[in-house]
Amino acid sequence: VTAKLEAYKALTCSASIPVSLPNGILVVDDVETEFLSDYIYLTDEGDGEPLMEPRYNEPVKIDASDGYGIMLPSLAERWSQELGLDYMMSGCNTRFSWEKGMVFTFDFVDFAEKIAHNYIVKDAWGDEVDIRDVELVLTTSMLKLYDSYESCSDFLSKSLSNRYTFSIAKTCPEKLENERNLNYQFIQSYNLTDEDIEELIRPTMDEIRDVLGGDWRKTILFLKGSGLNENNIERQENDFAKAIMIDQRMVNDPYIQSAIYQLIKNRINEAKVGVLKVHGNYSIVGGEPYLLCQSIFGLEKTGLLKAGEIYNEYWADCGTKELACFRAPMTCHNNIRLVHPVDNAQVRYWYQYIKTGTLINGWDTMAAALNGMDADGDIVMLTDNKILVEKHEKLPTLMCAQRKAQKRISAEDDFIRSNIASFGNEIGATTNWITSMFEVKSHFE
């Protein structure tokens, strides 16, 4: 498909940092799972109006490893050091020739010994590989043109002879934040009372009052954020926030008060359009490495997570039972999911190296509900905010028909047509129309 081929070529231009070659690479087929689910099927492929059809207890088949793979802790440690990190990363977004996707830190050799009791697996070309000779496992959804090569060694030799290197575009952070801001798309579909709104905006209002009230600690937190620490304070620019740190009485200086008031005024205007503080964080999404390994070794596919469940160490440590999950851009309440963080000895052991990712199960339509999310670097917002959890309405997933473009031997004219057609998508305009519809709707009973 010309548009896809052009997109895969563009991966070469991704902003990324070169790292060393893994000691052994395995390419495996993606994990497909099948289950029964309720959903709303949407298609505009027929004549006339689009079809919107509720379907109940219908079979659904998904790619449960779309866009991600796994790496041994030894590789994660080495790449972390090469990137100058002072921690071992939970996962990273990789680039290689025709390759893109996340790889998460998971000890698949330990899985071979404890669960599979076998070291020999078959790769995507049907060749047998000893898993002990591998540091990195890629899936066919990550390696875009894998079927254009005769074998993994053919792919690697041609890639290396053309001077390709593994590179990393982004990494999972060391820690997840405690607080993040919502945006209007996340909350516009909620049906809230005045009391609900008062409770939702309370943390933001408290912050504004604290800063305006002259609490110098809260003022510095507002100006510099929670990332300020003894390691980076020397690199902070010389501004009025640093003056307050040196002498707290500076918070009463008229110039500084005027500057803070201007910033707070901007914050108030942002809050009016939904930029509200909540206990929550953003994290990079992955599928279940345990489920992927079951597939690689030919075992029964169960995973450690059931429908509706996720694993995220931060929320497991919090002991949270239920979270609201959002992914931007979104359009309607069907795009919001309630999820249940799992915490038990099994997930803690097998996902011990994944400190800051969110692993989703392979047995529900969560990825489709979150606007076709996959695991090649997408992020989700999770919050245990009482209002957003309790006022959530459980609605079926919108499953959109997937069009398949025709494959061809692409010529220059095809690339020109494809590139012209790719300019100016209407996502922003569409979401703006939808927001306007919610606003109009609010005027009616």
C-alpha angles and dihedrals in degrees: 000000000000097000092050093047090052090049091050090051089051090060086077088068096053115130101249143140120243117239135180122285115263117250095248130352128214123193115200138179118265121260114255119195130185129202142148120266145158115243145148114250116215126191136156095185095106129073120279124003121010116266118244109184127175111220123193129207091347125160114262124191120197139177100242094189100043108157104354142090138172138252134197119255088246091062093042089052093049095046090046090055092047089052091050095245118153092212137050108260122236091218145331141212109246138202129195132142106318088345132120134156150085123291118198127205109256131148101234092168088060087050090052091053101040103031112016097034086207137091101194119090136164121245128217091277093051095254120139117244132184105232090213088068092058134083099171132042118197126186125223090248087063097045099061101193100029092132090060089070130070096224144342091269089051090053094047096045093050093044093049094044087057089052098249116160132192110259135183121224098183141347137214109263124249092245138010120237124251096221135033137167125254122220130220094259092060094055107026094092095052119107101222133175122222088259091053090052092049090054093045094052096041098096090049092047091048090052092051092048093048093052094044089045091065101249097157093202092055089043092056091045089052093047099042106023130226092293093078111114143150091273097058103028092092090058094054116115119253101259138134091278089063089047089057090050090054095046119011091203088073088079086077094053109119094228092050092045090052092050092048091047091054091052092046090050088057089048091052091051090050091050090054090063096047106277093138130162117242137165099263147092146215120246139175115258127232137168123240114292090196090058091046090053092049087056094045092053095042095247128144108285110238108127122199095267128070129207111302094020133114136178120227118153094212093057092040088057089049091054090228116170101194136021137185111232125204136177125189135263097040134161113191146010091270086071093064118086132196109216135185119223112223122219121179139123093268098054091041091055101042095039096039092122095049100083102156109023129096113230116201127202126250097228108075142047096257095122092052092046090054091063097277097312119187134181102253093105104310117148133212133201115230125190137167091204106154095225096047092048099042096041094049114119116214107233130170121262118263106234110196123203111256113225118215116212118212118265117232145159095268119227128191092267089055091053092048092051091045094050093048091049091050095063120098111013115192100229094115093047092048095050089047091053090051092050088051089052091053089050092051091045090055090067093064133073 
